[in-house]
Amino acid sequence: MHNILLVFLGGGLGSLARFGISEIVKNNFKSSFPIATLCSNILSCLILALMVGLFSGKVDANPAMKTLIVVGFCGGFSTFSTFSYETVELMRSGNIMYAISNILISVAVCVALVYFLSKQTA
């Protein structure tokens, strides 16, 4: 039950952070490109990678903090469903290059961040 509460709390905070970024971008940028989702996903992957790197290999790592941040917060902060929807909408509206750019940038940057910053040992 303790882990469920940690995921609930972290997910809620992550969702609020994503909403905040969306509002900031909406109020400051006018673009067809889904900047808010890209920023949320990149920041979430950055946080996840740093936390995984921080927690990996540490016997005394706090599993509750890992659950709260990695599973809860990053899970609520990142959004694959919105990324997918916005990419499809870009395609439907004829912005094929934006759609392709969104896919390439999102996947390349997010995977690279996790790969290079998580410092996991195989």
RODO-2510 file (C-alpha; in nm, 4 decimals, decimal comma):
residues 122
     n   res          X          Y          Z
     1     m     0,0000     0,0000     0,0000
     2     h     0,2911     0,2328     0,0753
     3     n     0,4213     0,2074    -0,2827
     4     i     0,0769     0,2789    -0,4250
     5     l     0,0616     0,6039    -0,2281
     6     l     0,4110     0,7015    -0,3432
     7     v     0,3218     0,6408    -0,7090
     8     f    -0,0064     0,8300    -0,6592
     9     l     0,1664     1,1294    -0,5027
    10     g     0,4562     1,1336    -0,7502
    11     g     0,2256     1,0878    -1,0481
    12     g     0,0067     1,3746    -0,9352
    13     l     0,3056     1,6045    -0,8911
    14     g     0,4417     1,4990    -1,2306
    15     s     0,1072     1,5672    -1,3963
    16     l     0,0947     1,9112    -1,2344
    17     a     0,4467     1,9835    -1,3593
    18     r     0,3451     1,8785    -1,7117
    19     f     0,0361     2,1001    -1,6915
    20     g     0,2524     2,3916    -1,5730
    21     i     0,4931     2,3522    -1,8631
    22     s     0,1991     2,3309    -2,1027
    23     e     0,0569     2,6558    -1,9672
    24     i     0,3920     2,8353    -1,9818
    25     v     0,4511     2,7273    -2,3410
    26     k     0,0928     2,8062    -2,4464
    27     n     0,1221     3,1573    -2,3032
    28     n     0,4676     3,2324    -2,4468
    29     f     0,5011     3,0480    -2,7783
    30     k     0,2797     3,0272    -3,0824
    31     s     0,3774     2,7250    -3,2872
    32     s     0,2274     2,4230    -3,4584
    33     f     0,5106     2,2171    -3,3151
    34     p     0,4220     2,0476    -2,9822
    35     i     0,6906     2,2218    -2,7765
    36     a     0,5274     2,1632    -2,4355
    37     t     0,5062     1,7866    -2,4761
    38     l     0,8607     1,7700    -2,6097
    39     c     0,9888     1,9737    -2,3128
    40     s     0,7975     1,7613    -2,0606
    41     n     0,9224     1,4365    -2,2098
    42     i     1,2837     1,5552    -2,2329
    43     l     1,2823     1,6879    -1,8754
    44     s     1,1194     1,3693    -1,7506
    45     c     1,3835     1,1554    -1,9226
    46     l     1,6578     1,3794    -1,7825
    47     i     1,5229     1,3410    -1,4283
    48     l     1,4704     0,9668    -1,4739
    49     a     1,8223     0,9139    -1,6086
    50     l     1,9830     1,1146    -1,3284
    51     m     1,7797     0,9316    -1,0634
    52     v     1,8530     0,5879    -1,2090
    53     g     2,2212     0,6807    -1,2217
    54     l     2,2058     0,8071    -0,8655
    55     f     2,0221     0,5014    -0,7322
    56     s     2,2042     0,2320    -0,9305
    57     g     2,4705     0,0403    -0,7464
    58     k     2,3858     0,1939    -0,4097
    59     v     2,2936    -0,0666    -0,1544
    60     d     2,1512     0,1974     0,0776
    61     a     1,9488     0,3723    -0,1944
    62     n     1,6051     0,4665    -0,0674
    63     p     1,3542     0,2510    -0,2590
    64     a     1,0686     0,4789    -0,1539
    65     m     1,2368     0,7806    -0,3159
    66     k     1,3017     0,5781    -0,6304
    67     t     0,9349     0,4769    -0,6456
    68     l     0,8177     0,8331    -0,5799
    69     i     1,0458     0,9974    -0,8379
    70     v     1,1182     0,7397    -1,1080
    71     v     0,7842     0,5586    -1,1237
    72     g     0,5476     0,8255    -0,9920
    73     f     0,6809     1,1674    -1,0875
    74     c     0,8471     1,0727    -1,4166
    75     g     0,5499     0,8565    -1,5115
    76     g     0,3123     1,1472    -1,4545
    77     f     0,5436     1,4065    -1,6075
    78     s     0,6144     1,2282    -1,9351
    79     t     0,3386     1,1595    -2,1815
    80     f     0,3631     0,9145    -2,4671
    81     s    -0,0087     0,9308    -2,5383
    82     t    -0,0062     1,3083    -2,5909
    83     f     0,3115     1,2788    -2,7985
    84     s     0,1381     1,0190    -3,0173
    85     y    -0,1833     1,2202    -3,0505
    86     e    -0,0029     1,5444    -3,1363
    87     t     0,2130     1,3662    -3,3932
    88     v    -0,0957     1,2170    -3,5615
    89     e    -0,2644     1,5578    -3,5592
    90     l     0,0422     1,7111    -3,7242
    91     m     0,0178     1,4455    -3,9957
    92     r    -0,3566     1,4986    -4,0436
    93     s    -0,3119     1,8747    -4,0756
    94     g    -0,0458     1,8333    -4,3444
    95     n     0,2522     1,9213    -4,1235
    96     i     0,4385     1,6040    -4,2169
    97     m     0,7833     1,7544    -4,1604
    98     y     0,6836     1,8711    -3,8113
    99     a     0,5480     1,5231    -3,7386
   100     i     0,8674     1,3535    -3,8557
   101     s     1,0798     1,6074    -3,6683
   102     n     0,8758     1,5521    -3,3532
   103     i     0,9289     1,1761    -3,3723
   104     l     1,3006     1,1990    -3,4473
   105     i     1,3790     1,4677    -3,1894
   106     s     1,1677     1,3099    -2,9145
   107     v     1,3025     0,9601    -2,9561
   108     a     1,6648     1,0552    -3,0213
   109     v     1,6962     1,3088    -2,7394
   110     c     1,5018     1,1115    -2,4785
   111     v     1,6756     0,7806    -2,5470
   112     a     2,0172     0,9507    -2,5608
   113     l     1,9566     1,1234    -2,2266
   114     v     1,8632     0,8000    -2,0558
   115     y     2,1474     0,6100    -2,2219
   116     f     2,4236     0,8577    -2,1442
   117     l     2,3120     0,9869    -1,8056
   118     s     2,1790     0,6782    -1,6299
   119     k     2,5292     0,5202    -1,6009
   120     q     2,3847     0,1757    -1,5462
   121     t     2,6242    -0,1101    -1,5266
   122     a     2,5456    -0,4109    -1,7403
***
